[in-house]
């Protein structure tokens, strides 16, 4: 059957070859989104569908959301096809007459492996559960617990299209044909099911038959000692020996860390220049070769001594780069000109009033950077990452600011549409969102939040960008001038780079890029010292997924999931299945020892979904005797999926494996958790009603005595808004609404409008907690039966914790009563002390504060007058330096004068001594404190002597630093004992410099 599909209705783009002409869309597929694919031959294509002679794919198949008809229901389609050795004389490039969209590549990959027994699973969030990495950097990351043996496999093999972020080589983006910050990794995974032979044969079949790549353009790399892989590639697949390259451990042996799962890997490369032949081939030559498919054979465990032992379960982990395959099949010179990214570049070109085809190389690079970074930014914000100065937030802020600066360099002014005060990034983001349907359908529902976050961040950056750029230019000019004078290589000081970062919001990467353009290096060591804790946190992103096989995995291997009874009961009999002390399994534990207990069933709730684990007791069930308490439980955590680990201390007796015990939850603490968890649901609903539906959760804590709720919002809440939220929630509490809980399919729950809790991972069946008419959320936590149990709700604080992220802390239930009683007690004490009624306390305190302010101002004025009086007596101590110009110099110690008064004294002396004059004053205003000031008149500054440069070395002698203007600078220090010596040095240095300049 032959079918054709229509392209978007906009003018055809000319490439110097055949132009692309829109055709009529077939009605076979309905209204599918379409996007421009750059052609190399006269073909037609659309986003997700191709023009070719074949039977159509099932119309019910949506590749990205993974609702494959049979596979989605768990049916495993085992089609283990064989691959015949290739006869290269008969090889033809089956892709040469086809133009394949990125969406169709993704769909066909998933369909290919679904038909071979793989369960197609959705992409995980870019915000991973794994605490060792900041962002999802590989397709295998969501399967890490399975590879470690900590979680049992739910399916024998799987396939995914995983969204990934990597920023370790961000400087290469746009400058090479293949580097990206955001990319999609298509992967097939085996968890002890198939291994090397099937992985290799299927990869070849997918590449040469499904995608039609010519076999004579494909090269294979293998680990130098992997004879098994060589035999499969050569003897069974038929790849010629000359196109199989054995490579060393650095290139073709995958390790997860110093220890842990590892194994050889094999890669498939595409040859863009086969006419160069087989001699002296370097697969690392990016101009000729591109690796697009990597097969990792996870077959060993690397031990502490470096030796390798075979894994009990051999696994397969593969990754095929979607953007790379799109480049090959669409026959474009780089990944950026594929239909996955090029429409974004077109939008940026439109706003910059340039044409990509005719742009110079620098402009093309800038457009590629914008196209790449905007994809990363949109999907990061969609997944809940907001710009900030730490962690993930720093990464998205850094990318946004690179886009803004790059756009300005391209000539984009304002929003690019005539509004010079507007923002252009939201317009480009709209194009990214329009292309997101087959990547993540949730993105479009978050459009408002994404665009608002981008607009706010861009305008905030632009406010300081011009000032920062001017300051950076001055710094670079100074560095170049100093280097020329000293005969050394120009270097920008680390403290200057930090000033740009801290005060003007310049990511150090931008500072480095600009400096490099001017031929200046940045002192990164000095920057790192200045950066301190927040910068080190943001550098904690790892670009490798670390796996370790530890003893804990072996302990859990034979333990079944714990049966949770806590929704319906607070005490239950159970069997002790395992005891763990210091990470090792033991048979018994005696009094006084800390222990982790695994039970076959439990009423204890394990920490998850923001709710902390239950407290309580585990004791031996011997009649009605409760005196024989065995263990106090202080925490419960989940391990290896659904195994509950009860952590605590043996208080009496001996606990043994196999004993029957009674597990009993502390009912009062559980009630506190239930109250605050339901109150959290009410709070989220109230926030959405009061400040907008775009508000989304960014984190939470449900404790016994309080709740904490983080949410995305761009400004502090007004007092009136907090009051409205409290009134709304307390109204729902007073309505005594009965809660409803039910288990249903995930898709059905989402269709019903249920909200997913932040950071949670859901299976195909989910638990839905509903407060009818108020809220509906996916939640596995414990809740009250009726909202009246909450009794009352009160916000105790609202604050910002990061850019665009706010935090509310609140109390409910017994904690609410305690909070109100405590506030009432303190108010009564204030009324007694101030001798006023409660309603007059605010006025009385305001009056006291005003009186205190006036008194402090009066004291400050007296101190300044005293300093000026002291200064007047010092004026006659000035001495003259120089012959051609007689410069009056004064360097003096002013006892305990504070910094502001010291400044006033210097200004008085400047006026009194008149031009030309140079004044340096120092004081010790308090214990461990030094204040310094340098004031130089215009004539002195014109001689090249600047106060801001002079005061720094003097302050350094006192353990401090400072800065200011050329004519006036202040500094501080922490070593008063060095001040007199520092002032003497200042006097000597000032005399030396001025004697040279004024002679």
TORTORMAR-199622 format. One record per residue (C-alpha): x, y, z; residue in one letter. Coordinates in steps of 0.1 Angstrom, whole numbers, plus 5000, padded with zeros to 4 digits. Each point is the difference from the previous one (the first is absolute). Layout:
N
XYZA/...
***
This chain:
999
500050005000X/501450344991X/499150315020X/501150365001X/499750265028X/499950384998X/502550245014X/499350325020X/498450284979X/502950244998X/502350114971X/502449734988X/503650035011X/502650014973X/503249805005X/501750044966X/498549664992X/496449894996X/497650215020X/497349845022X/496550034987X/496949955022X/497749714990X/496649905012X/499849835034X/498749655000X/496949955021X/501349675012X/501750155031X/497750285008X/501350345011X/503649925011X/502450295007X/502550064973X/503450184999X/502550094974X/502749744991X/502950134980X/500249794968X/503049884981X/497949854972X/496550054986X/497949845027X/497250085023X/499749945037X/498350105032X/500749995037X/499749645010X/499049864966X/501949924968X/499349954963X/500949654989X/498649684986X/498949795029X/497149905021X/499150285024X/500749985037X/496949935021X/498150325005X/499549935037X/503750015007X/501450315017X/503749935003X/501050255025X/497349945026X/500749634995X/496449884998X/500949724977X/496949784996X/501249675015X/503250095017X/498450275021X/497949735016X/503149805008X/499949754971X/503549914990X/500349954962X/503049774997X/501250014964X/503649895001X/500950044963X/503349904986X/502350234980X/501549864968X/503650084993X/500250314978X/501049974963X/501550344993X/499849964963X/496350015003X/499950295024X/498150314991X/499250315020X/496349955008X/499950335017X/501150204970X/496550074986X/498350045034X/499750315022X/499449895035X/498850225028X/501449995035X/496649905014X/499849714977X/503549885009X/499050005037X/496749814992X/501649744978X/502849935025X/497549945028X/497749794977X/503049804988X/500949895036X/496449975011X/499549744973X/503049815015X/498649975035X/501050335016X/497750195022X/499950364988X/500450235030X/499650385003X/502950235003X/501050085036X/500050365012X/503250214994X/500050035038X/501249655011X/499349815032X/503749915002X/501750245024X/503449954984X/499150204969X/498350344996X/498349924967X/499049704979X/503149954979X/499449654985X/497249774989X/501149735025X/499750235031X/496449915008X/501149634999X/503050045023X/498349835030X/499249704978X/503549974987X/501250025036X/497649725011X/498450235025X/496649984983X/498649704983X/499450034963X/496350054990X/500749914964X/502849804984X/500950274975X/498950354992X/500350284974X/499950385006X/500450334984X/501750195029X/500450375003X/503550085011X/502050315011X/503850035000X/501950335004X/503649875006X/501050114965X/497650294995X/502850214984X/499949764970X/496350054993X/499550164967X/503749974991X/499949634991X/497549814980X/498849785028X/500350155036X/496850085019X/498950095034X/496549844994X/499749684980X/497949694998X/501549665006X/498249714984X/500849695020X/499349635003X/500849825032X/500249645012X/499849915036X/501449655000X/497949904969X/502050024968X/503750094996X/502750074976X/498949814969X/496550134999X/501050355008X/502550014971X/497749834975X/497050225008X/502150324999X/501249904965X/496649914989X/498550325013X/502850204983X/500249834966X/496549874994X/497650225020X/501950334994X/501649884968X/503650125006X/502449844975X/502249745016X/503150114983X/499850345018X/499949845034X/503149945022X/500149815033X/502150065030X/500549735027X/502149965031X/503449874991X/499649675020X/496349944991X/500549714976X/496349895005X/498750334986X/502549984971X/498849664991X/496350115001X/500750314979X/502249824974X/498849644999X/496350045006X/499250354989X/502650014972X/501850335006X/503449994983X/503149975022X/501350334987X/497050195013X/500249855035X/502450205022X/501349875033X/500450285024X/501450045036X/498450025034X/499750384999X/497849984969X/498149675002X/499849885035X/497250155020X/500350055038X/497650165024X/502650105025X/503049875018X/498049695009X/496749864988X/498449864968X/502150044969X/500749834967X/501250044964X/498050214975X/499650014963X/499150304979X/498750054965X/501450294980X/498750164968X/502650084973X/499350334982X/503049964977X/500349634990X/502050094969X/503050055023X/500349625004X/501149785029X/503650095006X/501250215029X/496450055013X/499450195032X/496549965013X/500650315021X/500050224968X/496850205004X/500250134965X/499649654986X/498449785027X/497250045024X/499249745027X/496249975003X/499349675018X/501849875032X/499549655013X/501149945036X/500449635010X/499850035038X/501549665010X/502550065028X/500250145035X/503250195007X/501349945035X/502050225023X/503349834989X/499250074964X/499249644991X/496949914979X/497549745010X/497049894978X/496750155010X/497249765010X/497750194976X/501550124968X/498350324987X/499850204968X/500050385000X/499950184966X/499750354987X/499250134965X/500250384997X/496750124983X/501650324988X/502949814985X/497849754981X/497850294988X/503150174986X/501049684981X/496549934986X/499150364992X/503450054984X/500850335015X/503550125009X/499450015038X/497549915027X/498750355003X/498650004965X/497749715006X/496350055005X/500549955038X/501950335004X/499950204967X/496550155005X/501350155033X/503050144981X/497650154974X/498150175027X/503150155015X/501150114965X/496750184995X/500450195033X/503650094991X/499050104965X/502649774984X/499849714977X/501849685011X/501049894965X/501850334993X/501350075035X/503750005008X/501549725021X/499950195032X/496350084996X/499249644991X/501849895032X/498050255020X/496749874985X/501049645007X/500750095036X/496650165004X/498349714983X/501749745022X/499750195033X/496450094996X/499049644998X/501949935033X/498550305017X/496449924991X/500149645011X/501950085032X/497550265010X/497149774990X/501549735024X/500050255029X/503550154999X/500050385005X/503050234996X/502150065031X/503650025010X/500449645012X/499749654987X/497649944971X/498750355002X/503550134992X/500149784969X/496850144986X/500950365009X/503449964984X/498349874968X/497450284999X/502750265004X/502149854973X/497050024977X/499250365010X/503650114994X/500349814968X/496750154987X/501350355008X/503249924981X/497849904970X/498350335002X/496749905016X/498650315017X/497449975027X/497549744990X/501250004964X/496650134989X/500450385006X/499550015038X/503550095012X/498949945036X/498749654994X/501549655001X/500849794969X/500549665017X/496349935005X/499450044963X/502649734992X/498749785028X/496650004984X/501649834970X/501749745023X/496749935017X/498349964966X/502549734991X/499649825034X/496949794994X/501849674992X/502850075025X/498050095032X/496350084996X/499950165035X/502150304988X/497150174982X/498049995032X/502850205017X/500450264973X/498950295022X/502549935027X/502849934976X/499550334981X/499650215032X/503149855015X/502050074969X/498750364997X/500850075036X/503549864999X/500950174968X/498850345011X/501749965033X/503349924983X/499750284974X/499750255029X/503549925011X/501549884967X/500950344986X/501650125032X/501849675004X/501250004964X/501450355004X/501749905032X/501449694984X/501350214971X/501850225025X/501549715018X/501249844968X/501550334989X/501850035033X/501349644997X/501350064965X/501750325010X/501649855031X/501249704980X/501650234974X/501750205027X/501349705019X/500749784970X/497949715011X/496949824987X/496750205006X/498049855029X/496750105015X/500149965038X/497849745016X/498550265024X/498950214970X/498349704983X/498249935033X/498950365002X/498449974966X/498349685010X/498950105035X/498950364993X/499250014963X/498849644995X/502649914974X/500649625000X/503849955000X/499749814968X/498850324982X/502750205016X/502549744988X/498650004965X/500250384997X/503550015015X/501249744975X/498650214972X/502350285012X/503049775006X/499750005038X/500049705023X/498049995032X/501549905033X/497649725007X/501949895032X/499450345015X/496449994988X/499449665017X/501450145033X/497650304998X/497149794989X/499849815033X/497249755008X/497250094974X/502349974970X/501549675012X/496549865003X/499250094965X/503149834988X/498949675017X/498249884968X/501649674990X/500249914964X/500349635006X/497549765016X/501749835029X/498949645008X/501349795029X/499149655009X/500149995038X/499249755027X/496650175005X/498949884966X/500849645010X/498150045033X/496950114982X/500249754972X/498049735017X/497650235019X/496550044987X/498250344999X/498550115033X/496349985002X/498850345012X/497050005024X/500150355012X/497150144982X/497649795020X/501849925033X/502750145023X/501149665015X/500649664986X/501849685005X/503049934977X/503049784995X/503650135002X/501549914966X/503350175004X/502150205025X/502850234988X/502750165021X/502550244984X/499049874965X/500549645009X/497449735005X/499949845035X/497849745016X/499350185033X/500550345016X/500250075038X/499050305022X/501750334993X/500849944963X/498750194970X/498449784974X/498149994968X/497149765000X/498349854969X/496549865007X/497749804976X/497150245008X/499850335018X/497650285010X/502950255000X/500050254972X/503450044982X/501250344990X/498850104966X/498050274982X/501450255024X/498549835031X/502549895026X/500049645013X/498049895030X/501449965035X/498949735025X/501049675015X/500749644990X/499749765029X/499749635007X/496449895001X/499849805032X/496450015012X/499050335014X/503450085014X/501250334984X/502950035023X/502249804977X/500650294975X/502749904976X/500550294977X/499150374996X/499550104964X/501250354991X/499949994962X/498749784972X/501450024964X/499449814968X/502849804984X/500149794969X/496650104988X/497449925027X/502149845028X/499450205032X/503050055022X/499150085037X/502950185016X/500450035038X/501649885032X/499549685020X/498850135034X/499649665018X/500549644993X/501349834969X/498450014965X/500649704977X/499349924964X/496949794995X/498250125032X/496550115000X/499750365012X/497350265004X/500650334981X/498250305015X/499950354985X/500050315023X/496350104994X/500450365011X/503050064977X/498249824971X/497050225005X/502350314998X/501449874967X/496549934986X/498750345010X/503050184984X/499949794968X/496450074993X/500650375009X/502849994973X/497449904974X/497750275011X/502850254999X/500949914964X/496450044990X/499650335017X/503250144984X/498749904966X/496850185006X/501450315016X/503250074979X/499349804968X/499849654985X/503650034987X/501349965035X/501749665004X/501649815028X/503850015002X/500549795032X/498349925033X/500549875035X/497349845021X/501149975037X/498249925032X/499950365011X/500150214969X/499950004962X/502350174974X/498850074965X/502350134972X/498350144969X/501050184968X/499050375002X/501850324990X/499250235029X/499349995038X/496449955010X/498250315013X/498749995035X/496550014986X/500749704978X/501249805030X/496950095019X/497849894971X/501849674999X/499649945037X/496350094998X/499449774971X/501749715017X/498450055033X/496750024982X/500549664985X/501049875034X/496850135014X/498049844972X/500949665014X/500649844966X/500449624998X/503149904981X/499949734973X/502849774989X/500149774971X/502549814978X/499750044963X/502149994968X/502550294997X/498550124967X/496550005015X/501150205030X/501750264979X/496950034978X/497950065031X/502350305008X/502149845028X/503250205008X/503249815003X/502250065031X/503450154994X/502949754996X/497849695001X/500349714976X/496749824992X/499249664987X/497149914977X/497649985030X/499950305023X/498350105032X/497850314998X/499250215031X/497050244994X/498550275022X/496750024979X/499650354985X/503450115013X/502949794988X/501049674983X/503649885001X/502049694993X/501349915035X/501249705020X/500050195033X/497849975030X/497150245005X/497250095023X/496549854993X/498350345004X/501450354996X/498550095034X/502849805016X/502550274989X/498350245025X/501850314987X/502750124976X/502550295003X/502950124978X/503050085022X/502350124973X/500350074962X/503350074984X/502149964969X/502549714999X/501250054964X/499350214971X/496449924990X/499449765030X/498150095031X/499649805032X/497049995024X/500349855034X/496849935019X/498549825029X/496749815005X/498349785026X/501649995034X/503050204987X/497550274989X/498550015035X/503550025016X/501150274976X/496950225007X/500449955038X/503750094999X/499250324980X/497350095024X/502449965030X/502650224984X/497450274991X/498850015036X/503550055012X/500550294975X/496850165011X/501249985037X/503550144992X/498750284978X/496950075021X/497750014970X/497249784986X/500749744973X/498650214972X/502450295010X/503249795001X/500950084964X/499750375004X/502050005032X/502849804985X/500150224969X/500450305023X/502949835019X/501749914968X/499850364987X/501450135033X/502949764998X/500750104964X/500150375009X/502349925029X/502449804978X/500150284974X/500950255028X/502849785012X/501349964964X/500050384995X/501950055032X/502549744990X/500550164966X/500450355016X/502649855024X/501949844971X/500050334981X/501350185031X/502849755003X/500750044963X/500350375003X/502849965026X/501849764976X/500050234970X/503250185012X/501849664999X/499949994962X/503450024983X/500950094964X/501449764974X/501350084965X/501850294983X/498050074968X/496849975019X/499950045037X/497649735012X/498750015036X/500149645016X/498349895032X/500149645013X/498649975036X/498449765025X/496650115014X/499549775030X/496549845001X/498250214974X/497349804982X/500149964962X/497350264992X/501750265022X/503449924986X/498650074965X/498650335012X/503450095015X/501849934967X/497550214981X/500550295024X/503849984996X/499749994962X/498150335001X/502450145027X/503349914984X/498850074964X/501449874967X/502649854997X/499749775031X/500249635008X/498449885033X/500049655016X/498349945033X/499649695021X/498149905032X/498949705022X/496350055005X/499549685019X/501649675011X/501649824970X/499050294976X/502050234979X/498850304979X/502050174973X/499350294976X/502150154972X/499050344985X/502050154971X/499250334983X/499750044962X/503650104994X/501349695018X/497649784980X/501250174968X/503549895009X/498849644997X/499749935038X/496649865007X/498549955035X/498349674991X/503249854989X/502150145028X/497749895029X/499949634991X/503649905009X/499850215033X/496749825010X/501649664992X/502650075027X/497150025024X/498449684988X/497450164978X/499250174967X/498050284984X/499450224970X/498250304987X/500550294976X/503350144987X/499750305023X/498549835031X/500149655013X/499249825033X/501349675013X/499749775031X/502049745018X/500149755028X/503450065016X/500150335020X/503449905013X/501550064965X/498450344994X/502850235012X/502549814979X/497750014970X/499650385003X/503750045002X/500449804968X/497350214985X/501950325009X/503349864985X/498349884968X/498150324995X/503150215004X/501949784975X/497350004973X/499250375003X/503750105001X/500449814966X/496950144985X/500350375012X/503850054995X/
***
